[in-house]
Amino acid sequence: MTRYAAFLRGIMPSNPSMRNERLREVFEGLELEQVGSVLASGNIVFTAREQDAADLEDRIQAALQERLGIAGGTLVRGLGQLRGLLDRDPFEGLTHGRGSYLTVTFLKDAAPGREVVLPEDPDPLTRIVGFDEQARAFLAVVDNSDPGRTPDFMAWLERTYGKDVTTRTWLTVQRVVKKLEA
């Protein structure tokens, strides 16, 4: 049995179909075990016998679409991948705050070993820390201290990698790992 986290794209907790209890019901209906949620933004932890994350993503996404009408996206990472990311501490010495929003953007289609493209002309509001090959995730520090200016990094990610990406704060990833290890 392996512990996993599913990061769901496009979840709006105000939508009754997207509330945590409904999301957990879908996972339990797939006979996944030890299902739990972290925050109210589409972070579900579970245990499964399966080892192939892509198969899990497909099964979960199909069930979410069929049962709740959620067409977003599902990205799955194993506890080992996420624990390794935390242990590598890519944001060492940085603090998550208004002027330094630490983000992790998971890519669905960036298989290990595939070359990853970094933006040629980085957004002045974003400092790319790097790409974590094992977690298949971009790591960035976003300055969102000026509400009148929006960083272009997220739009660049979608233009470059499509909509099969999802971003979480570093704090959320830490909470997910804590829940997985509990």
C-alpha positions in Angstrom: 0.0 0.0 0.0 1.3 3.4 -0.9 0.3 6.9 0.3 -0.6 9.5 -2.4 -1.8 13.0 -2.7 -4.1 14.1 -5.5 -4.0 17.8 -6.3 -7.2 18.7 -8.1 -7.3 21.7 -10.5 -10.2 24.2 -10.6 -11.8 23.4 -7.2 -14.1 26.1 -5.9 -15.2 25.2 -2.3 -18.3 27.5 -2.7 -19.6 25.0 -5.3 -21.6 22.3 -3.5 -20.3 19.6 -5.9 -16.7 20.5 -5.0 -16.8 20.4 -1.2 -14.4 18.2 0.5 -16.9 15.7 1.7 -18.2 15.2 -1.9 -14.6 14.9 -3.2 -13.7 12.3 -0.5 -16.9 10.3 -1.4 -15.6 10.0 -5.0 -12.2 8.7 -3.8 -13.8 6.2 -1.4 -16.1 5.1 -4.2 -13.0 4.1 -6.1 -12.1 1.9 -3.2 -9.1 4.1 -2.2 -8.4 3.9 1.5 -7.5 6.3 4.3 -9.0 9.2 2.3 -8.6 12.7 3.8 -8.6 16.3 2.7 -6.2 19.1 3.3 -7.7 22.6 3.3 -10.7 23.3 1.0 -8.9 23.7 -2.3 -8.8 20.2 -3.8 -6.0 18.4 -1.9 -7.0 14.8 -1.2 -4.7 12.2 0.4 -5.3 8.5 0.2 -3.8 5.0 0.2 -3.9 2.7 -2.8 -2.4 -0.6 -4.0 -1.7 0.8 -7.4 1.7 2.2 -8.2 1.2 4.0 -11.5 0.3 7.6 -10.8 -0.9 8.2 -14.4 -3.5 5.4 -14.0 -4.6 6.8 -10.7 -4.9 10.3 -12.3 -7.1 8.9 -15.1 -9.3 6.8 -12.8 -9.8 9.7 -10.4 -10.5 12.3 -13.1 -13.0 10.1 -14.8 -14.9 9.5 -11.6 -14.8 13.2 -10.7 -16.3 14.0 -14.1 -18.9 11.3 -14.0 -20.1 11.8 -10.4 -19.6 15.5 -9.8 -19.2 17.0 -13.2 -15.7 18.3 -12.4 -13.7 18.5 -15.6 -10.6 20.2 -14.0 -7.5 18.1 -13.8 -6.0 15.6 -11.4 -2.3 15.4 -10.6 -1.1 12.6 -8.3 2.2 12.4 -6.4 3.4 9.7 -4.0 4.5 10.4 -0.5 8.1 9.6 -1.4 8.1 12.2 -4.2 6.6 14.9 -1.9 8.8 14.0 1.2 11.9 14.1 -1.1 10.9 17.6 -2.3 10.5 18.8 1.3 13.8 17.2 2.3 15.6 18.9 -0.6 14.3 22.2 0.8 14.4 24.3 -2.5 13.3 27.4 -0.6 16.0 27.2 2.0 16.2 30.5 4.0 13.1 31.9 2.3 9.9 32.7 4.1 6.4 32.6 2.6 4.8 36.0 2.9 3.2 38.9 1.0 6.4 39.8 -1.0 7.7 36.2 -1.2 4.9 33.8 -2.1 6.6 30.4 -2.3 4.9 28.3 -5.0 5.1 24.7 -6.3 3.6 24.1 -9.8 3.1 20.4 -10.5 3.2 19.3 -14.2 1.2 16.3 -15.3 3.0 15.6 -18.6 6.6 16.2 -17.6 7.8 12.6 -17.2 11.2 12.1 -15.5 14.0 12.6 -17.9 12.1 14.8 -20.3 13.7 18.2 -20.9 12.0 21.0 -19.1 11.8 24.5 -20.6 12.3 27.5 -18.4 11.1 30.9 -19.6 13.6 32.9 -21.6 12.3 36.3 -20.4 11.3 35.7 -16.8 8.5 37.7 -15.3 9.9 40.5 -13.2 7.5 39.6 -10.4 8.7 35.9 -10.3 12.0 34.4 -9.4 12.2 30.8 -10.6 14.1 28.7 -8.1 14.2 25.7 -10.4 12.5 22.5 -11.5 12.4 19.5 -9.2 12.8 16.5 -11.5 11.6 13.9 -9.0 8.4 15.8 -8.0 8.0 17.1 -11.6 7.4 20.6 -10.3 8.4 24.2 -10.9 9.5 26.1 -7.8 9.1 29.8 -7.8 9.0 32.9 -5.5 6.2 35.2 -6.6 6.0 38.8 -5.5 2.4 39.6 -5.1 2.8 42.6 -2.8 1.3 45.0 -5.3 -2.4 44.0 -5.9 -2.4 46.1 -9.1 0.2 43.9 -10.7 -0.3 40.3 -11.6 2.7 38.0 -12.2 2.7 36.4 -15.7 4.4 33.2 -14.7 1.2 31.2 -14.3 0.0 32.3 -17.7 3.4 31.3 -19.1 3.2 27.9 -17.5 -0.2 27.3 -19.1 0.9 28.5 -22.5 4.0 26.3 -22.4 2.6 23.1 -20.7 -1.1 23.4 -21.2 -3.8 23.2 -18.5 -2.5 20.0 -17.0 -0.6 21.9 -14.3 -1.7 23.0 -10.8 0.0 25.3 -8.3 0.1 25.1 -4.5 1.9 27.2 -2.0 4.9 25.7 -0.2 2.9 25.8 3.0 0.1 23.7 1.4 2.6 21.1 0.2 4.0 20.9 3.7 0.5 20.4 5.2 -0.2 17.7 2.6 2.9 15.8 3.5 2.2 16.1 7.2 -1.3 14.6 6.6 0.1 11.8 4.5 2.6 10.9 7.3 0.0 11.1 10.1 
